[in-house]
Amino acid sequence: MDIQKTALICAITLMPSMAIADDHEHEWPESYTSLGLEYNYTLIAEGRTEDTDDNITDFHGYGINLAHQYNSLLSLYAQAAMAESETTESDADIDVESYSVGLRVHPTAFHYGDWRAFAGGGYKYSNYDIASNTLIGSNEVSENALFAEAGLQKLIFDQRFIAEAGIRAIGELQDTYLDFQPFLGVSVLFGRSYPKSMEPVVLDSDNDGVVDGDDQCPNTPAGAVVDATGCEEKDSDMDGVLDKDDACPDTPQGAKVDAQGCAEKLTVEVRENLYIAFPSNSSAVPQESVKELKNIARLMKEYPSTELQVFGHTDSRGSASYNMQLSDARASAVRKVLSAEYDISLTRINSQGMGETAPVATNDTPEGRAENRRVELVLRQPE
């Protein structure tokens, strides 16, 4: 019995030095439930064995522990334990049953990797069943006590188990004896949860995707495309292709461009007839007809290398020379409106009067003559 007692005390004494030697660090669960076994050895208080009501020897015990840790600081546990002892004078066998509840504190300041210290206390009820009543006059004796404890715990087997060792001071409430109880235990963990790790705060004040520490241009406008240094990528001609990738950096605004930033070519000829209600014997383009030029102006901006031919046509009424002169004036007027209203260069627009030479319908009917009075627009990609 003395050898076992000495081994237990030595194991407890060695645990702090073992903790210092362990270089492995593991995070403790914030909460868990555990079920475990405990071995303990109760050292009966000196003087208690001389009392005829309490004359028992030191004894070994075994217990089952159920514990729950609520947070990283506090845990609550309950224990049911059994032991065997004997009386000091008659050597009568004693069966000991005890039930305990306790609260433990796990100060985070005493966490060292997968080791931690604990301290706590609680209440203990014990029942002693004596085989012979020769000395004490009763087969059963009960005892109420309070205890304080302290020790060390270690996570083992991939943080699924806890090994612990410590010592309790047990004070009997009736006779105020103070027993000591070294103990060793191991428990399996269930329902482990860990504190959520705080993500490092990375500042990006202008929200351009480059953190402030690497951002050489910390105030780029919202939505701007930036390079690896946080500086805005330029698109000088605003064609959607950044300058660094733009093979044609001066394309006109509104032009359709390819992946290299160069204006696309018009692949088909575009023809459009406009039936503009010119005043009689006049080449003035009515304001309400200006918007009819919007579509051809858009195409000329999308394809800036195209050229437009404007042809003026009349019906057959009047002299041929007058009709030629009037159609030429009307074609020229449309050319000028396109340039003034839609910012199309005059160098890209040619106009020509065709008079009555190119009818598309008969001139014998009002309907046919109305079809012949027209302005024809032809948009081409030059050779």
Helices and strands as residue ranges (DSSP letters): H 2-21, E 31-42, G 48-50, E 59-69, E 74-86, E 93-105, G 108-110, E 111-112, E 115-130, E 140-156, E 161-172, E 178-193, G 212-214, G 243-245, E 270-274, H 287-290, G 291-293, H 294-302, E 307-313, H 320-342, G 346-348, E 349-355, H 366-372, E 374-380
